[in-house]
Amino acid sequence: MIRNPFNTKLTRRELLTLFLAGIFPLNLRAFTPTDSPEYILVLRALLDTLIPADDITPSASALGIHQEIIDGTSSDFAYDQLIQLGCRWLNHQSNGDFTNLQMPQRIQILQWMEQADRHSLPALFFNRLRYEAMALYYSQPASWKGLGLERPPQPLGYMDYQS
């Protein structure tokens, strides 16, 4: 697992793992920008599988978490490449299009990714996105309704605490 879940930079070890696994591209210009519709749709589907909407709270994509993640890749080339490779891997595992899978099939793929070797592309991709998505999602006030919170517990303390 990644030591600092809120760090958007890949460590040298993670980058070396991608390179040695033959995943990191030698021809870096062959990649499509991460903000292309191809990647945005897969990223939205992945995030909405991790954080779906319910009766109280919106989904990850409804809060624009996918766009915040994409915006964060503009200053981190390795993270940008990880997202692109991860989206391609998801499409490959889905016979071409992850977005066309039903929710149970998506969940099955994500469960496999979660249990994969921590140095593999699926695990690196899953762990980085899960950590970042959760941090970004729960930093939004619209997500707090599902937790029964009206404000963050700090600096004033948890709402139900009585001195």
N, C-alpha and C positions, 0 to 999 in steps of 0.2 A: 504494500500500500504506500501511497505517497505520504511522506512525513508531515508536510504542512498542507492541509486541505485547502487553504485559502491562497496559496501561492500559485500564480498563473504561469510561472516559468517552469520549464522542464529542467530537471537536474542534468548534469553531465552524464550521470549513470543511465538515466532514462533515455537520453538522446543517443548514447552509445549503444544501448540495447536495441533501439529502433534501427540504427545503422547496421549493426552486426547481424541483425535478423533479416537484413536485406529489404527492410520496409522503408527506410528513409531514402528518398529518391536521389539518384545521382544527377538526373536532369531536372533541376528544380524549376525550370521554366515550363515544364510540361503540365503543371498543375493549374486547375481552374481556381479562380478566387473563391474563398470560403463563403463569400456573400452571394454566390450564384444560386439561383433557384434550386438546382439539384441538391446542394448541401443544406440549404435552409429547410426544405421540406423534410429531409431525413432527420435533421437535428430537432425540428419541431416535434416530429413523431416520437423520437426517442425521449425527449423531455416530457412530453405529455403521457408517455407510458410510465415514466418515473414519478411524475407529479400530475396525476389526472385531476380534472375538475370534480367537485362533488356538490352537494346541495348548499354548502356554505362558502367554499373557497373556489377561486378560479384555477384553471390549469396553468402550467408553467408558461405555455405559449401565449395565453391570454394576458399574462403580465409582462410579456416581451422578454422573457429570460433568454430565449434563443438569440435575440438580437444583441443583448448585453454580452453574451458569450462571444458572438461573432465580432462585435466591436472590440472586445478584449484581445482578439487574435491579431489585430493590426500592428501591435508593438511586439509580438512574440511569434517569430517565424516558425519555430519548432512546434508550438502549440497549434498554430494554424495548420501545419502539415499533419499533426496528430488527428485533428478533427476531420480533415479531408480523408485521410487513410481510414479512420474509424467509420466514417459514413460509407465509404466504398466497401469496406468489409461487411457492414450491415446489409448493404444491398446485395452483395455476393451471397451472403448466408440466406437471403430471402428470395433467391432465384430472380434477382433483378431489381426489386423495389420493396424496401422495408415499409414504406408508407401504405402499401396495399395489404399488408398482413392484418389479420384480426388481432385484437388485444391479447388473447391467450397465447398466440404464436409469438407476439412481440415480447411478452413477459418471459416466455420460455428461452428466447435468445438472450435476453438480459440476465436471466438467472445463470445461464451458462457462462456469460461474460464475467459475472461477479465471482464465479468459482474457478475461472481459468488461472493459469500460472501468472503470478503477479508481474512477471517481466514480459508477458506476451502483449501484443498490440491490443487485443480485445480487453484485457484487464486494465492496461494503462489508460485506454480510452474511456472505459466505463468508470473507473475510479475518479479520474480527473473531472469528467463531466458531472458525475453524481455529486461530488463535493462542491464544485462550483455552482451547480444548479441549486442545491439546497441552500447554500449561503446567500445566493442572489434572491431566491424565492422568499426565504424567511426574513429578508431585509425589507420586504415590501409590506406596508401596513395592511393591504388587502388579504394577505395570507394569515394574518394574526387571528382573524375571526374563527378559523378552525381550531385554534389553540385556546380559545376563550380569553384572549388578551385584548385589551384596548390600547395598550401602549407597551413599549419594551419594559422588562422588569428593572432595568438599571437606567438611571442612577437612583431612582426612588425606591426600589425594592419590589418584591413580588406583591401583587395586589391583595392576596389573601393573608399575607403575613400580619400578625398582630403582635405588637410589642408588649 
